[in-house]
Amino acid sequence: MEAMTTSELIERINKLIDVVDKAINKREFYPPRLTKYETARIIGARALQLAMGAQPLVDIQEVGSVDPVLIAMEELRRGLLDFIIVREMPDGKTMRIRLKELLELERTL
């Protein structure tokens, strides 16, 4: 792990605080990233699609494998999937978030 200076650490903390404040004020999605459960669900769903004959969104030769799980992981890493994440809130409401928006937000952190 790379050592960070105090000013870099404070800057990253301030960015995170801004994201959380915006999410609370606008009632936007939180956490501002994919959870490990969402990641597993997306990879599993896409791998099933690929196993059933869907066309890959990446060049299989670049991935170096025909394994649907590895292809799905690469598609997710590149942000090529057009999925919608549905999150249930504690108050019973559901929130729909485009995967691309969530990945974009995650990259800004």
C-alpha positions as CSV (number, residue, x, y, z in Angstrom):
1,M,0.0,0.0,0.0
2,E,1.3,3.4,-1.0
3,A,2.0,5.9,1.8
4,M,-0.1,9.1,1.6
5,T,0.8,12.5,2.8
6,T,-1.4,14.2,5.3
7,S,-2.8,16.6,2.7
8,E,-3.6,13.8,0.3
9,L,-5.4,11.9,3.1
10,I,-7.4,15.0,4.1
11,E,-8.3,15.7,0.5
12,R,-9.6,12.1,0.0
13,I,-11.6,12.3,3.3
14,N,-13.1,15.6,2.2
15,K,-14.1,14.1,-1.2
16,L,-15.8,11.2,0.7
17,I,-17.6,13.6,3.0
18,D,-18.9,15.6,0.0
19,V,-20.2,12.4,-1.7
20,V,-22.0,11.3,1.5
21,D,-23.4,14.8,2.1
22,K,-24.8,15.0,-1.5
23,A,-26.2,11.5,-1.1
24,I,-27.9,12.4,2.2
25,N,-29.2,15.8,0.9
26,K,-30.5,14.4,-2.4
27,R,-31.5,11.0,-1.0
28,E,-29.1,9.5,-3.5
29,F,-27.6,6.0,-3.3
30,Y,-25.3,5.0,-0.5
31,P,-22.8,3.3,-0.3
32,P,-21.3,5.1,-3.4
33,R,-19.8,1.9,-4.7
34,L,-20.7,-1.7,-5.6
35,T,-21.0,-3.9,-2.6
36,K,-19.3,-7.4,-2.8
37,Y,-22.8,-8.9,-3.0
38,E,-23.9,-6.7,-5.9
39,T,-20.6,-7.5,-7.7
40,A,-21.1,-11.2,-7.2
41,R,-24.7,-11.0,-8.4
42,I,-23.8,-9.0,-11.5
43,I,-20.9,-11.3,-12.5
44,G,-23.1,-14.4,-11.9
45,A,-26.0,-13.0,-14.0
46,R,-23.8,-11.9,-16.9
47,A,-21.9,-15.2,-16.8
48,L,-25.2,-17.1,-17.1
49,Q,-26.1,-14.9,-20.1
50,L,-22.8,-15.7,-21.7
51,A,-23.1,-19.4,-21.0
52,M,-26.5,-19.4,-22.6
53,G,-25.1,-17.9,-25.8
54,A,-25.1,-14.1,-25.4
55,Q,-22.4,-12.3,-27.3
56,P,-19.4,-11.1,-25.2
57,L,-18.9,-7.3,-25.1
58,V,-15.1,-7.8,-25.0
59,D,-12.7,-9.6,-27.4
60,I,-12.3,-13.1,-26.0
61,Q,-8.7,-13.2,-27.2
62,E,-7.9,-10.2,-25.1
63,V,-9.3,-11.9,-22.0
64,G,-7.4,-15.1,-22.9
65,S,-10.2,-17.4,-21.8
66,V,-13.6,-18.7,-22.8
67,D,-14.7,-19.0,-19.2
68,P,-18.0,-17.0,-18.9
69,V,-17.1,-15.8,-15.4
70,L,-13.7,-14.4,-16.4
71,I,-15.3,-12.7,-19.4
72,A,-18.1,-11.2,-17.2
73,M,-15.5,-9.9,-14.7
74,E,-13.6,-8.2,-17.5
75,E,-16.8,-6.7,-18.9
76,L,-17.6,-5.3,-15.4
77,R,-14.1,-4.0,-14.9
78,R,-14.3,-2.1,-18.2
79,G,-17.8,-0.7,-17.4
80,L,-19.4,-2.2,-20.5
81,L,-22.5,-3.8,-18.8
82,D,-25.8,-2.0,-18.9
83,F,-27.4,-3.3,-15.7
84,I,-29.6,-1.6,-13.1
85,I,-28.9,-2.1,-9.4
86,V,-32.0,-2.3,-7.2
87,R,-31.3,-1.4,-3.6
88,E,-33.9,-1.8,-0.9
89,M,-33.8,0.9,1.8
90,P,-34.6,0.2,5.5
91,D,-37.8,2.2,5.2
92,G,-39.0,-0.3,2.5
93,K,-38.4,2.0,-0.5
94,T,-36.4,0.7,-3.5
95,M,-33.8,2.6,-5.3
96,R,-32.8,1.9,-8.9
97,I,-29.2,2.9,-9.9
98,R,-27.6,2.4,-13.3
99,L,-24.4,0.4,-13.0
100,K,-22.4,2.8,-15.1
101,E,-23.3,5.7,-12.8
102,L,-22.3,3.7,-9.8
103,L,-19.0,2.7,-11.3
104,E,-18.3,6.3,-12.4
105,L,-19.0,7.5,-8.8
106,E,-16.7,4.8,-7.4
107,R,-13.9,5.9,-9.7
108,T,-14.1,9.5,-8.4
109,L,-13.4,8.3,-4.8
